[in-house]
């Protein structure tokens, strides 16, 4: 299993969209990938849960986390091979694990945790909650956006990961990100 959630080595600059649900991560990832003529990695948890949602007795449990992690890494590793210098990840294992700890406070998994420690990303874009909430069948925390934003920010700070907070309308978020990418390229 460890091999199945291992990040493939590459020289691609990887940027993760990170934050609460309904904060524009997918929209921003697509727009940035389009701007840079490169790839973006979809959120596998959404794909996985949409498939399961229509099953009559489906219930999301801790047992779903490893298949989700495997699917996320398969997508990321595949898109890494196709990327053009930059890759925008609409989530990563740390995002999945952060949510898992909210739903299952006692959840631990050494292989999952080890993978998170060993994966490398150049920048995290912490998406602000300053855009309107959009309901869908997989979103369930409309009144906890502020709390979840703080949890995500605390996670980044605790792990000392490079991040910026992106807020405002899409164009402003894109411009903020472009400036940060220019900084990364000049390092």
Buried (B, 14 or more C-beta within 10 A) or exposed (E): EEEBBBBEEBEBBBBBBBBBBBBBBBBBBBBBBEBBEBBBBBBBBBBBBEEEEEEEEEEBEEEBBBBBBBBBBBBBBEBBEEBEEBBBBBBBBBBBBBBBBEEEEEEEBEBBEEBBEEBEBBBBBBBBBBBEBEEEEEEEBEEBBEEBBEBBBEBBEEEEBEBBBBBBEEEEBBEBBEEBBEEEEEE
